[in-house]
Amino acid sequence: MSDVHPVCARFHTAIELIGAKWSGAVLRALFTGSHRFADIRAAIPGVSDIMLTRRLRELEDAGLVERRVMPTSPVHVEYHLTQMGREAGPVLDAVIGWSHKWIPLPADATDDAASHPAASVTAASPAHGNARPAGREVQ
């Protein structure tokens, strides 16, 4: 008998989805209250308009993000987490905690309190109606 276990297809798909370049950052920006394209872009240093558009579409196609077009002049577009997207909050919290414990900060990066507030992404998002108490505090 072998101790090798095949990777679950659902697990693999989920990791590829939230682990795609910029996807985690887009989800985090949405959890912290950014809803308009320009606000999301401003929250993610280094992301291009093309890449942000691509990630938002992929997350929308996967069911994590909803694109809302407001009938105003000019047209106003907002992006919001769906229930599926909101339920990814504890996963992001776990990755944030793990990263602050194990991943060294790149030499050219700054690590300020705004980049990782003590509250979890889910607790920082009361407008989504499912905020949970903050998890482990990250230093």
Secondary structure, DSSP 8 states (H G I E B T S, - for coil): --------HHHHHHHHHHHSTTHHHHHHHHHTT--SHHHHHHHSTT--HHHHHHHHHHHHHHTSEEEEEE--SS-EEEEEE-HHHHTTHHHHHHHHHHHHHHS---TT----GGGS-SS-TTTT-GGGS------S---
